[in-house]
Amino acid sequence: MRKYSIRYNKFLLEKDVRFFGQHLSLGKFVDVSYPEFCILGKNVRIGNNVSIKNRAGIVICDNAVIENDAHIVVADEESHKPIFIKKHKGGESPSNLSANTLSSTRDSSKSLQKVTGEELGENFIFIVGTGRSGSTTIARTLNLHPQIHCRHEPNTLLLQLANDYVHKRSSRKEIREALRCIYTQCSIYPIPIYGESDQKLSFIIDMLSEILPKSKFIWLIRNARDFAYSACAHQNWYKSLPIDKTIDFPLIRAWSKARIMGDLTGAIAQKDWADMSPIEKCCWYWTFCNAKIEEELVKIDRERWIQVKIEDFAEDITRILDFVGSQTDIPLPVKKHNKGNTSTVQSIQGFEEALKKWCAKDMQKWYGFGVEGSE
């Protein structure tokens, strides 16, 4: 249980923060409540006796300065909106901040130089999909390549941002500005090629494509039957499990609230959603997510995206490496990661009916055979 923030020095902060730029300057006695929800850009300077209460997340952009004795806290923790701190004119930062919004890869064998997503251009790769579709496997496999840094679900802030957008709790303008700060104002992405594999990216493709107009997308898809098996067997998707609210593990809390709900998207009536079983919701989600991906990708240049079926991943390695612009003659071993136990799922009541209702049409479209042929 985390009852208190942790007093950090530079080494400890860089150990716990998932994204940080070069030339970080950290004073004495810096308290950070939730480092896993913290992004630190290049040349960030944090003074002495600074307290950061970032339960909802914080992004400190390149060249921002937080002066001595600053106390930074989200004004309304229940809103779960991150704090964004940009460089102030003259390089100065106010001494007391209290507002919602203000106007690493550690592999030593690879380059440690970091730039913004905008500077990476066509070398920024987004891997989108439903989750439980091989997203961990593709990230870890590509990360074995000496020219590629690829990470699985590195940006915890996307949990809330994408969820708020899909569930219509935040406007497109709000989410786009947040993404612009993360991807164009923070030099935290290693060269020469950087990739992120995350199901939450699937719902913000339109904004990512606008903000980073040269970026590329890999649409990772898994057949509906295997996805539904995995989603039901792994972490009990859409099952109401009690959460001990006295345990303050921020990532567990964030993921517990991040599942996409059909009624909140407006796609399904509230009563109908409440009556659906977990397996029906998983099958609905497979179609909803993949259809959303396709809808957005067809709007951008066809040379900027490819579809990869996880079932063909091992045979598709060369095509993928060629697409991202890396050397294609480097062998990469493919090993499955984050596998779910599906041994007891096939007997779930209503499983075949749910597959046929929600997935049959799109399985035929994307795979060339229906759900009966996917066993």
C-alpha contacts under 8 A as a table, 3 or more apart, distances in Angstrom:
res1	aa1	res2	aa2	distance
1	M	246	T	7.62
1	M	247	I	5.24
1	M	248	D	5.40
1	M	249	F	7.00
2	R	5	S	7.46
2	R	247	I	7.62
2	R	248	D	5.71
2	R	249	F	7.25
3	K	248	D	7.83
4	Y	33	S	7.00
5	S	31	D	5.77
5	S	32	V	5.51
5	S	33	S	4.05
5	S	34	Y	7.31
5	S	53	K	7.87
6	I	31	D	5.35
6	I	32	V	5.72
6	I	33	S	6.21
7	R	29	F	5.90
7	R	30	V	5.43
7	R	31	D	4.47
7	R	32	V	6.78
8	Y	11	F	7.92
8	Y	12	L	5.83
8	Y	13	L	5.79
8	Y	29	F	6.61
8	Y	30	V	5.40
8	Y	31	D	6.07
8	Y	32	V	7.17
9	N	12	L	5.51
9	N	13	L	6.18
9	N	26	L	6.93
9	N	27	G	7.67
9	N	28	K	6.97
9	N	29	F	7.43
9	N	30	V	7.10
10	K	13	L	5.24
10	K	14	E	6.19
10	K	24	L	7.80
10	K	25	S	7.52
10	K	26	L	5.82
11	F	14	E	5.38
11	F	15	K	6.24
12	L	15	K	4.98
12	L	16	D	6.44
13	L	16	D	5.36
13	L	17	V	5.89
13	L	35	P	7.18
14	E	17	V	5.34
14	E	18	R	7.76
14	E	20	F	6.94
15	K	18	R	7.91
16	D	35	P	5.92
16	D	36	E	6.33
17	V	20	F	6.75
17	V	35	P	5.12
17	V	36	E	5.29
17	V	37	F	7.51
17	V	38	C	6.07
17	V	39	I	6.92
18	R	35	P	7.91
18	R	36	E	6.13
18	R	37	F	7.99
18	R	38	C	7.33
18	R	39	I	7.07
18	R	104	S	5.84
18	R	154	P	6.61
18	R	155	N	7.42
19	F	38	C	7.33
19	F	39	I	5.11
19	F	40	L	6.27
19	F	41	G	7.88
19	F	104	S	5.00
19	F	105	T	7.85
19	F	155	N	7.90
19	F	188	I	6.03
20	F	24	L	7.87
20	F	39	I	5.91
20	F	40	L	4.46
20	F	41	G	5.56
20	F	42	K	7.16
20	F	104	S	6.13
20	F	187	S	7.93
20	F	188	I	5.51
21	G	24	L	6.79
21	G	40	L	6.08
21	G	41	G	4.58
21	G	42	K	4.14
21	G	43	N	7.18
21	G	44	V	7.99
21	G	62	D	7.91
21	G	104	S	7.89
21	G	114	K	6.53
21	G	186	C	7.29
21	G	187	S	5.52
21	G	188	I	4.60
21	G	189	Y	7.95
22	Q	41	G	7.45
22	Q	42	K	4.93
22	Q	43	N	6.36
22	Q	113	Q	7.73
22	Q	114	K	7.08
22	Q	187	S	7.81
22	Q	188	I	7.74
23	H	42	K	6.09
23	H	43	N	4.94
23	H	44	V	7.20
24	L	40	L	7.97
24	L	41	G	7.94
24	L	42	K	6.50
24	L	43	N	5.30
24	L	44	V	5.20
24	L	45	R	6.23
25	S	43	N	7.05
25	S	44	V	6.17
25	S	45	R	4.64
25	S	46	I	6.13
26	L	30	V	7.66
26	L	45	R	6.06
26	L	46	I	4.91
26	L	47	G	6.21
26	L	48	N	7.68
27	G	30	V	6.77
27	G	46	I	5.88
27	G	47	G	4.56
27	G	48	N	4.46
27	G	49	N	7.49
28	K	47	G	7.17
28	K	48	N	4.72
28	K	49	N	6.28
29	F	48	N	5.86
29	F	49	N	4.83
29	F	50	V	6.71
30	V	46	I	7.98
30	V	47	G	7.83
30	V	48	N	6.50
30	V	49	N	5.50
30	V	50	V	4.81
30	V	51	S	5.96
30	V	52	I	7.85
31	D	49	N	7.67
31	D	50	V	6.21
31	D	51	S	4.72
31	D	52	I	5.99
32	V	35	P	6.05
32	V	51	S	6.28
32	V	52	I	4.89
32	V	53	K	6.34
32	V	54	N	7.29
33	S	52	I	6.34
33	S	53	K	5.26
33	S	54	N	6.04
33	S	55	R	6.90
34	Y	37	F	5.64
34	Y	38	C	6.97
34	Y	53	K	7.37
34	Y	54	N	5.90
34	Y	55	R	6.08
34	Y	57	G	7.53
34	Y	250	P	7.53
35	P	38	C	5.03
36	E	156	T	7.23
37	F	54	N	7.11
37	F	55	R	7.44
37	F	56	A	7.23
37	F	57	G	4.56
37	F	58	I	6.43
37	F	156	T	6.07
37	F	157	L	6.38
38	C	54	N	7.51
38	C	57	G	5.75
38	C	58	I	5.02
38	C	59	V	6.01
38	C	60	I	7.95
39	I	58	I	6.36
39	I	59	V	4.71
39	I	60	I	6.10
39	I	61	C	7.89
40	L	44	V	6.74
40	L	59	V	6.25
40	L	60	I	5.02
40	L	61	C	6.36
40	L	62	D	7.55
40	L	186	C	7.29
40	L	188	I	7.72
41	G	44	V	5.95
41	G	59	V	7.90
41	G	60	I	5.96
41	G	61	C	4.74
41	G	62	D	4.36
41	G	63	N	7.20
41	G	64	A	7.99
41	G	185	Q	7.58
41	G	186	C	4.49
41	G	187	S	5.45
41	G	188	I	6.06
42	K	61	C	7.31
42	K	62	D	4.60
42	K	63	N	6.14
42	K	186	C	6.58
42	K	187	S	5.46
42	K	188	I	7.10
43	N	62	D	5.95
43	N	63	N	4.80
43	N	64	A	7.32
44	V	60	I	7.29
44	V	61	C	7.32
44	V	62	D	5.99
44	V	63	N	4.96
44	V	64	A	5.16
44	V	65	V	6.00
45	R	63	N	7.30
45	R	64	A	6.51
45	R	65	V	4.81
45	R	66	I	6.17
45	R	67	E	7.91
46	I	50	V	7.30
46	I	65	V	6.05
46	I	66	I	4.76
46	I	67	E	6.22
46	I	68	N	7.50
47	G	50	V	6.37
47	G	65	V	7.94
47	G	66	I	5.94
47	G	67	E	4.81
47	G	68	N	4.41
47	G	69	D	7.28
47	G	70	A	7.98
48	N	67	E	7.35
48	N	68	N	4.68
48	N	69	D	6.17
49	N	68	N	5.98
49	N	69	D	4.81
49	N	70	A	7.17
50	V	66	I	7.91
50	V	67	E	7.74
50	V	68	N	6.23
50	V	69	D	5.05
50	V	70	A	4.98
50	V	71	H	5.97
50	V	72	I	7.96
51	S	69	D	7.60
51	S	70	A	6.43
51	S	71	H	4.86
51	S	72	I	6.16
52	I	71	H	6.18
52	I	72	I	4.84
52	I	73	V	6.18
53	K	71	H	7.99
53	K	72	I	6.09
53	K	73	V	4.81
53	K	74	V	7.04
54	N	57	G	4.82
54	N	58	I	5.80
54	N	72	I	7.80
54	N	73	V	6.32
54	N	74	V	6.71
54	N	82	P	7.50
54	N	83	I	7.53
55	R	74	V	7.80
55	R	77	E	6.98
55	R	80	H	7.58
55	R	250	P	7.78
56	A	74	V	7.36
56	A	77	E	6.68
56	A	80	H	4.69
56	A	81	K	5.66
56	A	82	P	4.97
56	A	83	I	7.58
57	G	80	H	7.98
57	G	81	K	7.37
57	G	82	P	4.52
57	G	83	I	6.29
57	G	157	L	6.45
58	I	82	P	5.27
58	I	83	I	4.57
58	I	84	F	5.85
58	I	85	I	7.75
59	V	82	P	7.46
59	V	83	I	6.26
59	V	84	F	4.86
59	V	85	I	6.18
59	V	181	C	7.84
59	V	182	I	7.13
60	I	64	A	6.43
60	I	84	F	6.13
60	I	85	I	4.83
60	I	86	K	6.29
60	I	186	C	7.82
61	C	64	A	5.81
61	C	84	F	7.60
61	C	85	I	6.11
61	C	86	K	5.08
61	C	87	K	6.67
61	C	181	C	7.05
61	C	182	I	7.69
61	C	185	Q	5.59
61	C	186	C	5.04
62	D	86	K	7.24
62	D	87	K	6.78
62	D	185	Q	6.03
62	D	186	C	5.20
62	D	187	S	6.57
63	N	86	K	7.85
63	N	87	K	5.63
63	N	91	G	7.39
64	A	85	I	6.96
64	A	86	K	5.67
64	A	87	K	4.17
64	A	88	H	6.81
64	A	91	G	6.90
64	A	92	E	7.86
64	A	93	S	7.34
65	V	87	K	6.92
65	V	88	H	7.85
65	V	91	G	6.64
65	V	92	E	6.15
65	V	93	S	5.41
66	I	70	A	6.71
66	I	92	E	7.93
66	I	93	S	5.56
66	I	94	P	7.35
66	I	95	S	7.26
67	E	70	A	5.96
67	E	93	S	6.33
67	E	94	P	7.14
67	E	95	S	5.72
68	N	95	S	6.97
69	D	95	S	6.87
69	D	96	N	7.80
70	A	94	P	7.93
70	A	95	S	5.06
70	A	96	N	4.95
70	A	97	L	6.86
71	H	95	S	7.81
71	H	96	N	5.62
71	H	97	L	6.12
71	H	98	S	7.42
72	I	96	N	6.93
72	I	97	L	5.06
72	I	98	S	5.58
72	I	99	A	7.90
73	V	97	L	7.13
73	V	98	S	5.28
73	V	99	A	6.81
73	V	100	N	7.95
74	V	77	E	5.82
74	V	81	K	7.75
74	V	82	P	7.37
74	V	83	I	6.51
74	V	98	S	6.16
74	V	99	A	5.44
74	V	100	N	5.09
75	A	98	S	5.85
75	A	99	A	4.96
75	A	100	N	5.72
76	D	79	S	5.59
76	D	80	H	7.50
76	D	100	N	7.38
77	E	80	H	5.54
77	E	81	K	7.63
80	H	160	Q	7.46
81	K	100	N	6.35
81	K	160	Q	7.84
82	P	100	N	6.31
82	P	101	T	7.14
82	P	157	L	7.70
83	I	99	A	7.11
83	I	100	N	4.93
83	I	101	T	4.85
83	I	102	L	6.90
84	F	100	N	7.45
84	F	101	T	5.08
84	F	102	L	5.40
84	F	103	S	7.74
84	F	178	A	7.70
84	F	181	C	7.70
85	I	101	T	7.16
85	I	102	L	5.22
85	I	103	S	7.05
86	K	102	L	6.84
86	K	103	S	6.43
87	K	91	G	6.22
87	K	92	E	7.65
87	K	93	S	7.67
88	H	91	G	5.23
88	H	92	E	5.51
88	H	93	S	5.95
89	K	92	E	6.45
94	P	97	L	6.58
99	A	102	L	6.86
104	S	188	I	6.96
104	S	189	Y	7.38
104	S	190	P	7.62
105	T	112	L	7.68
105	T	149	H	7.19
105	T	190	P	7.00
106	R	112	L	7.91
107	D	110	K	5.86
108	S	111	S	7.28
108	S	112	L	7.26
109	S	146	P	7.90
110	K	146	P	6.56
110	K	147	Q	7.48
111	S	190	P	6.81
111	S	191	I	6.42
111	S	192	P	7.69
112	L	190	P	6.18
112	L	191	I	7.57
113	Q	190	P	5.63
113	Q	191	I	6.22
114	K	187	S	5.58
114	K	188	I	5.23
114	K	189	Y	4.90
114	K	190	P	4.22
114	K	191	I	6.13
115	V	119	E	6.11
115	V	120	L	6.82
115	V	186	C	7.51
115	V	187	S	4.11
115	V	188	I	5.79
115	V	189	Y	5.32
115	V	190	P	6.36
115	V	191	I	7.19
116	T	119	E	5.18
116	T	120	L	6.47
116	T	183	Y	6.14
116	T	184	T	5.28
116	T	185	Q	6.46
116	T	186	C	5.53
116	T	187	S	4.16
116	T	188	I	6.21
116	T	189	Y	6.00
117	G	120	L	5.08
117	G	121	G	6.65
117	G	124	F	6.50
117	G	183	Y	4.94
117	G	184	T	5.57
117	G	186	C	7.99
117	G	187	S	7.50
117	G	189	Y	6.52
117	G	212	L	6.98
118	E	121	G	5.43
118	E	183	Y	6.77
118	E	184	T	5.31
118	E	211	I	7.77
118	E	212	L	5.74
119	E	184	T	7.94
120	L	123	N	5.23
120	L	124	F	5.72
120	L	189	Y	7.99
120	L	191	I	7.23
120	L	192	P	7.55
120	L	193	I	7.45
120	L	194	Y	7.92
121	G	124	F	6.02
121	G	212	L	6.87
121	G	213	P	7.57
121	G	214	K	5.02
121	G	215	S	5.71
122	E	125	I	7.55
122	E	214	K	4.66
122	E	215	S	4.62
122	E	216	K	6.25
123	N	192	P	6.84
123	N	193	I	4.77
123	N	194	Y	6.29
123	N	215	S	6.60
123	N	216	K	7.53
123	N	324	V	6.78
123	N	325	G	7.41
124	F	193	I	6.22
124	F	194	Y	5.18
124	F	195	G	5.83
124	F	214	K	7.95
124	F	215	S	5.08
124	F	216	K	6.35
125	I	193	I	7.66
125	I	194	Y	6.13
125	I	195	G	4.37
125	I	196	E	6.45
125	I	215	S	6.03
125	I	216	K	4.92
125	I	217	F	5.72
125	I	218	I	7.33
125	I	324	V	7.12
126	F	195	G	5.70
126	F	196	E	5.20
126	F	197	S	6.19
126	F	198	D	7.93
126	F	201	L	7.41
126	F	215	S	7.55
126	F	216	K	6.21
126	F	217	F	4.78
126	F	218	I	6.24
127	I	135	S	7.59
127	I	195	G	7.18
127	I	196	E	5.96
127	I	197	S	4.44
127	I	198	D	6.41
127	I	199	Q	7.98
127	I	201	L	7.65
127	I	217	F	5.76
127	I	218	I	4.68
127	I	219	W	6.06
127	I	220	L	6.71
128	V	197	S	6.30
128	V	198	D	5.96
128	V	199	Q	5.52
128	V	200	K	7.64
128	V	201	L	5.80
128	V	202	S	5.04
128	V	217	F	7.09
128	V	218	I	6.17
128	V	219	W	5.09
128	V	220	L	5.97
128	V	293	I	7.58
129	G	133	S	6.97
129	G	135	S	7.51
129	G	198	D	7.23
129	G	199	Q	5.10
129	G	201	L	7.99
129	G	202	S	6.03
129	G	219	W	5.94
129	G	220	L	5.12
129	G	221	I	6.01
129	G	289	C	7.24
129	G	290	N	6.74
129	G	293	I	7.56
130	T	133	S	6.41
130	T	199	Q	5.27
130	T	202	S	7.59
130	T	221	I	7.35
130	T	285	Y	7.79
130	T	286	W	6.35
130	T	289	C	6.01
130	T	290	N	6.87
131	G	134	G	7.25
131	G	135	S	6.29
131	G	198	D	7.25
131	G	199	Q	5.19
132	R	135	S	6.93
132	R	227	F	5.97
132	R	230	S	6.15
132	R	231	A	6.15
133	S	220	L	6.95
133	S	221	I	6.09
133	S	222	R	5.09
133	S	227	F	6.26
133	S	310	I	6.72
134	G	137	T	5.06
134	G	138	I	6.17
134	G	220	L	7.62
134	G	222	R	7.65
134	G	310	I	6.13
134	G	336	K	7.62
134	G	337	H	7.63
135	S	138	I	5.40
135	S	139	A	6.21
135	S	152	H	6.97
135	S	197	S	5.87
135	S	198	D	6.97
135	S	220	L	7.34
136	T	139	A	5.23
136	T	140	R	6.14
136	T	152	H	5.73
136	T	197	S	7.35
136	T	337	H	6.03
136	T	338	N	6.70
137	T	140	R	5.38
137	T	141	T	5.99
137	T	334	V	7.53
137	T	335	K	6.74
137	T	336	K	5.47
137	T	337	H	5.17
137	T	338	N	7.69
138	I	141	T	5.13
138	I	142	L	6.04
138	I	197	S	7.89
138	I	313	F	7.97
139	A	142	L	5.39
139	A	143	N	6.06
139	A	150	C	5.26
139	A	151	R	5.53
139	A	152	H	5.69
139	A	195	G	7.73
139	A	196	E	7.40
139	A	197	S	6.10
140	R	143	N	5.02
140	R	144	L	6.62
140	R	150	C	6.87
140	R	151	R	7.04
140	R	152	H	7.57
141	T	144	L	5.45
141	T	145	H	7.58
141	T	332	L	6.57
141	T	333	P	6.94
141	T	334	V	6.07
141	T	335	K	7.48
142	L	145	H	5.58
142	L	148	I	6.48
142	L	149	H	7.44
142	L	150	C	6.14
142	L	332	L	7.59
143	N	146	P	7.54
143	N	148	I	5.59
143	N	149	H	5.10
143	N	150	C	4.80
143	N	151	R	7.24
144	L	148	I	7.43
144	L	332	L	6.75
145	H	148	I	5.40
145	H	149	H	7.80
145	H	330	I	7.32
145	H	332	L	7.01
147	Q	191	I	7.96
147	Q	192	P	6.17
147	Q	193	I	6.21
147	Q	326	S	6.51
147	Q	327	Q	7.86
148	I	191	I	7.83
148	I	192	P	6.81
148	I	193	I	4.83
148	I	194	Y	5.81
148	I	195	G	7.46
148	I	326	S	7.59
149	H	190	P	6.92
149	H	191	I	7.72
149	H	193	I	6.19
149	H	194	Y	4.80
149	H	195	G	6.18
150	C	194	Y	5.69
150	C	195	G	4.36
150	C	196	E	5.72
150	C	197	S	7.41
151	R	154	P	6.02
151	R	195	G	6.35
151	R	196	E	5.16
151	R	197	S	6.21
152	H	196	E	6.02
152	H	197	S	4.83
152	H	198	D	6.20
153	E	156	T	7.03
153	E	196	E	6.77
153	E	197	S	5.88
153	E	198	D	4.85
153	E	199	Q	7.95
154	P	196	E	7.20
155	N	158	L	5.87
155	N	159	L	7.97
156	T	159	L	5.70
156	T	160	Q	7.98
156	T	251	L	7.71
157	L	160	Q	5.84
157	L	161	L	6.38
158	L	161	L	4.88
158	L	162	A	5.57
158	L	163	N	7.83
158	L	200	K	6.37
158	L	201	L	7.62
159	L	162	A	5.90
159	L	163	N	6.14
159	L	200	K	6.55
159	L	254	A	6.80
159	L	255	W	7.06
159	L	258	A	5.82
160	Q	163	N	5.09
160	Q	164	D	5.93
160	Q	254	A	7.43
160	Q	258	A	6.68
161	L	164	D	5.27
161	L	165	Y	6.31
161	L	175	I	6.40
162	A	165	Y	5.10
162	A	166	V	6.18
162	A	175	I	7.94
162	A	200	K	5.88
162	A	201	L	7.35
162	A	203	F	6.29
162	A	204	I	6.58
163	N	166	V	5.31
163	N	167	H	5.96
163	N	200	K	7.78
163	N	258	A	5.96
163	N	259	R	7.62
163	N	260	I	6.77
164	D	167	H	5.20
164	D	168	K	5.84
164	D	169	R	4.81
164	D	170	S	5.40
165	Y	168	K	5.06
165	Y	169	R	6.18
165	Y	170	S	5.45
165	Y	171	S	6.64
165	Y	172	R	6.79
165	Y	175	I	6.91
165	Y	203	F	7.95
166	V	169	R	7.85
166	V	203	F	6.82
166	V	260	I	7.62
166	V	264	L	7.92
166	V	265	T	5.87
167	H	260	I	7.72
167	H	261	M	7.74
167	H	264	L	5.07
167	H	265	T	4.87
167	H	266	G	7.90
168	K	171	S	6.81
168	K	264	L	7.64
168	K	265	T	7.07
170	S	174	E	6.34
170	S	175	I	6.82
171	S	174	E	5.25
171	S	175	I	6.45
172	R	175	I	5.24
172	R	176	R	5.88
173	K	176	R	5.15
173	K	177	E	6.19
174	E	177	E	5.36
174	E	178	A	6.40
175	I	178	A	5.09
175	I	179	L	6.19
176	R	179	L	5.11
176	R	180	R	6.03
176	R	207	M	6.04
177	E	180	R	4.97
177	E	181	C	6.34
178	A	181	C	5.28
178	A	182	I	6.45
179	L	182	I	5.04
179	L	183	Y	5.98
179	L	207	M	7.90
179	L	208	L	7.51
179	L	211	I	7.89
180	R	183	Y	5.34
180	R	184	T	5.46
180	R	185	Q	7.04
180	R	211	I	6.28
181	C	184	T	5.64
181	C	185	Q	4.94
181	C	186	C	6.85
182	I	185	Q	6.07
182	I	186	C	5.82
183	Y	186	C	6.29
183	Y	211	I	7.79
183	Y	212	L	7.88
184	T	187	S	7.69
184	T	211	I	7.78
189	Y	194	Y	6.61
190	P	193	I	7.18
190	P	194	Y	6.25
191	I	194	Y	6.43
193	I	324	V	7.75
193	I	326	S	7.84
197	S	201	L	7.95
198	D	201	L	5.64
198	D	202	S	7.64
199	Q	202	S	5.55
200	K	203	F	5.99
200	K	204	I	7.50
201	L	204	I	5.47
201	L	205	I	6.32
202	S	205	I	5.86
202	S	289	C	7.02
202	S	292	K	7.34
202	S	293	I	5.74
203	F	289	C	7.65
203	F	292	K	6.99
203	F	293	I	7.21
204	I	207	M	5.53
204	I	208	L	6.23
205	I	208	L	5.07
205	I	209	S	5.92
205	I	293	I	7.37
205	I	296	E	6.35
205	I	297	L	7.44
206	D	209	S	5.29
206	D	210	E	6.42
206	D	296	E	6.00
207	M	210	E	5.09
207	M	211	I	6.08
208	L	211	I	5.14
208	L	212	L	5.81
208	L	213	P	7.77
209	S	212	L	5.27
209	S	213	P	5.12
209	S	214	K	7.58
209	S	215	S	6.75
209	S	300	I	7.76
210	E	213	P	5.26
212	L	215	S	5.47
214	K	304	R	7.61
215	S	304	R	7.02
216	K	304	R	4.72
216	K	305	W	5.63
216	K	324	V	7.59
217	F	304	R	6.26
217	F	305	W	4.58
217	F	306	I	6.67
218	I	305	W	5.64
218	I	306	I	5.22
218	I	307	Q	5.86
218	I	308	V	6.84
219	W	293	I	7.46
219	W	305	W	7.30
219	W	306	I	6.14
219	W	307	Q	4.56
219	W	308	V	5.98
220	L	307	Q	6.06
220	L	308	V	4.96
220	L	309	K	5.90
220	L	310	I	6.49
221	I	290	N	7.63
221	I	307	Q	7.39
221	I	308	V	6.30
221	I	309	K	4.98
221	I	310	I	6.08
222	R	226	D	6.98
222	R	227	F	6.13
222	R	309	K	5.86
222	R	310	I	5.57
222	R	311	E	6.94
223	N	226	D	5.76
223	N	227	F	6.22
223	N	363	M	7.07
223	N	367	Y	7.53
223	N	374	S	7.10
224	A	227	F	5.05
224	A	228	A	6.03
224	A	283	C	7.11
224	A	286	W	6.64
224	A	355	L	7.40
224	A	359	C	6.55
224	A	363	M	6.98
224	A	371	V	7.30
224	A	374	S	7.99
225	R	228	A	5.32
225	R	229	Y	6.26
225	R	355	L	7.08
225	R	371	V	6.82
225	R	374	S	6.57
225	R	375	E	7.13
226	D	229	Y	5.07
226	D	230	S	6.16
227	F	230	S	5.15
227	F	231	A	6.01
227	F	286	W	7.62
228	A	231	A	5.07
228	A	232	C	6.07
228	A	279	I	7.01
228	A	282	C	5.89
228	A	283	C	6.21
228	A	286	W	7.88
229	Y	232	C	5.48
229	Y	233	A	6.13
229	Y	342	T	5.69
229	Y	345	V	5.92
229	Y	346	Q	7.03
230	S	233	A	5.10
230	S	234	H	5.77
230	S	339	K	7.83
230	S	340	G	5.39
230	S	341	N	7.08
230	S	342	T	6.09
231	A	234	H	5.36
231	A	235	Q	7.30
231	A	236	N	6.70
231	A	237	W	5.67
231	A	282	C	6.87
231	A	340	G	7.89
232	C	235	Q	7.18
232	C	236	N	5.00
232	C	237	W	5.51
232	C	278	P	7.58
232	C	279	I	6.78
232	C	282	C	7.51
232	C	345	V	7.03
233	A	236	N	5.87
233	A	237	W	7.97
233	A	340	G	5.91
233	A	341	N	5.73
233	A	342	T	5.58
233	A	344	T	7.90
233	A	345	V	6.50
234	H	237	W	7.15
234	H	340	G	5.13
234	H	341	N	6.92
236	N	239	K	5.53
237	W	278	P	6.87
237	W	282	C	7.15
238	Y	259	R	7.66
238	Y	278	P	5.04
238	Y	279	I	7.98
238	Y	281	K	6.87
238	Y	282	C	7.32
239	K	278	P	5.86
244	D	247	I	5.78
245	K	248	D	7.01
248	D	253	R	7.47
249	F	252	I	5.53
249	F	253	R	6.24
250	P	253	R	5.03
250	P	254	A	5.98
251	L	254	A	4.96
251	L	255	W	6.05
252	I	255	W	5.29
252	I	256	S	6.05
253	R	256	S	5.17
253	R	257	K	6.63
254	A	257	K	5.44
254	A	258	A	6.15
255	W	258	A	4.85
255	W	259	R	6.97
256	S	259	R	6.87
260	I	264	L	7.90
260	I	265	T	7.75
260	I	285	Y	7.77
261	M	264	L	5.45
261	M	265	T	6.47
262	G	265	T	5.28
262	G	266	G	6.64
262	G	267	A	5.74
262	G	268	I	5.38
262	G	269	A	7.91
262	G	273	W	6.46
262	G	281	K	7.89
262	G	285	Y	7.86
263	D	266	G	5.28
263	D	267	A	6.15
263	D	268	I	4.78
263	D	269	A	5.43
263	D	270	Q	4.88
263	D	273	W	5.92
264	L	267	A	7.69
264	L	268	I	7.98
264	L	270	Q	7.80
265	T	268	I	7.47
266	G	269	A	7.01
268	I	272	D	6.60
268	I	273	W	6.21
269	A	272	D	5.26
269	A	273	W	6.16
270	Q	273	W	5.18
270	Q	274	A	6.21
271	K	274	A	5.10
271	K	275	D	6.34
272	D	275	D	5.18
272	D	276	M	6.46
273	W	276	M	5.26
273	W	281	K	7.93
276	M	280	E	5.87
276	M	281	K	6.41
277	S	280	E	5.18
277	S	281	K	6.34
278	P	281	K	5.07
278	P	282	C	6.24
279	I	282	C	5.05
279	I	283	C	6.28
279	I	348	I	8.00
279	I	350	G	7.74
279	I	351	F	6.40
279	I	354	A	6.99
280	E	283	C	5.16
280	E	284	W	6.10
280	E	351	F	7.49
280	E	354	A	5.18
280	E	355	L	7.71
280	E	358	W	7.77
281	K	284	W	4.96
281	K	285	Y	6.02
282	C	285	Y	5.06
282	C	286	W	6.32
283	C	286	W	5.21
283	C	287	T	6.72
283	C	354	A	6.42
283	C	355	L	6.07
283	C	358	W	5.80
283	C	359	C	6.39
284	W	287	T	5.48
284	W	288	F	6.08
284	W	358	W	5.46
284	W	359	C	7.35
285	Y	288	F	4.90
285	Y	289	C	5.79
286	W	289	C	5.56
286	W	290	N	6.18
286	W	359	C	7.42
287	T	290	N	5.39
287	T	291	A	5.81
287	T	358	W	6.75
287	T	359	C	6.06
287	T	362	D	6.94
288	F	291	A	5.30
288	F	292	K	6.15
289	C	292	K	5.14
289	C	293	I	6.29
290	N	293	I	5.01
290	N	294	E	6.21
291	A	294	E	5.13
291	A	295	E	6.02
292	K	295	E	5.03
292	K	296	E	6.37
293	I	296	E	5.44
293	I	297	L	6.07
294	E	297	L	5.17
294	E	298	V	6.08
295	E	298	V	5.89
295	E	299	K	7.20
296	E	299	K	5.54
296	E	300	I	7.41
297	L	300	I	5.60
297	L	302	R	7.97
297	L	305	W	7.18
298	V	301	D	7.58
298	V	302	R	7.13
300	I	304	R	7.23
301	D	304	R	5.56
301	D	305	W	7.66
302	R	305	W	5.90
302	R	306	I	7.84
303	E	306	I	7.77
306	I	323	F	7.98
308	V	312	D	7.26
308	V	313	F	6.81
308	V	316	D	7.53
309	K	312	D	5.42
309	K	313	F	6.34
310	I	313	F	4.82
311	E	314	A	7.91
312	D	315	E	5.49
312	D	316	D	6.01
313	F	316	D	4.90
313	F	317	I	6.24
314	A	317	I	5.67
314	A	334	V	6.30
315	E	318	T	7.52
316	D	319	R	5.27
316	D	320	I	6.18
317	I	320	I	5.12
317	I	321	L	6.15
317	I	332	L	7.85
318	T	321	L	5.16
318	T	322	D	6.11
318	T	328	T	5.51
318	T	329	D	7.76
319	R	322	D	5.16
319	R	323	F	6.16
320	I	323	F	5.01
320	I	324	V	6.32
321	L	324	V	5.30
321	L	325	G	6.18
321	L	326	S	5.41
321	L	327	Q	6.64
321	L	328	T	5.49
322	D	325	G	5.15
322	D	326	S	6.08
322	D	327	Q	7.11
322	D	328	T	6.03
323	F	326	S	7.84
327	Q	330	I	6.55
336	K	339	K	6.83
341	N	344	T	7.78
342	T	345	V	5.34
342	T	346	Q	7.35
343	S	346	Q	7.12
344	T	347	S	6.46
344	T	348	I	7.90
345	V	348	I	5.57
346	Q	351	F	7.39
347	S	351	F	7.63
348	I	351	F	5.65
350	G	353	E	5.26
350	G	354	A	6.08
351	F	354	A	5.21
351	F	355	L	6.29
352	E	355	L	5.13
352	E	356	K	6.26
353	E	356	K	5.23
353	E	357	K	6.11
354	A	357	K	5.11
354	A	358	W	6.00
354	A	359	C	7.75
355	L	358	W	5.55
355	L	359	C	5.18
355	L	360	A	6.42
355	L	371	V	6.55
356	K	359	C	5.72
356	K	360	A	4.85
356	K	371	V	6.48
357	K	360	A	6.60
358	W	361	K	7.68
359	C	362	D	5.60
359	C	363	M	5.89
359	C	371	V	7.09
360	A	363	M	5.18
360	A	364	Q	6.30
360	A	370	G	5.17
360	A	371	V	5.37
361	K	364	Q	5.34
361	K	365	K	6.42
361	K	370	G	7.07
362	D	365	K	4.72
362	D	366	W	5.97
362	D	367	Y	7.96
363	M	366	W	5.32
363	M	367	Y	5.33
363	M	368	G	6.76
363	M	369	F	6.20
363	M	370	G	5.37
363	M	371	V	6.49
364	Q	367	Y	5.45
364	Q	368	G	4.47
364	Q	369	F	4.48
364	Q	370	G	4.87
364	Q	371	V	7.91
365	K	368	G	5.77
365	K	369	F	7.73
367	Y	370	G	7.78
369	F	372	E	7.88
369	F	373	G	5.93
369	F	374	S	7.31
370	G	373	G	5.52
370	G	374	S	6.81
371	V	374	S	5.15
371	V	375	E	7.50
372	E	375	E	6.63
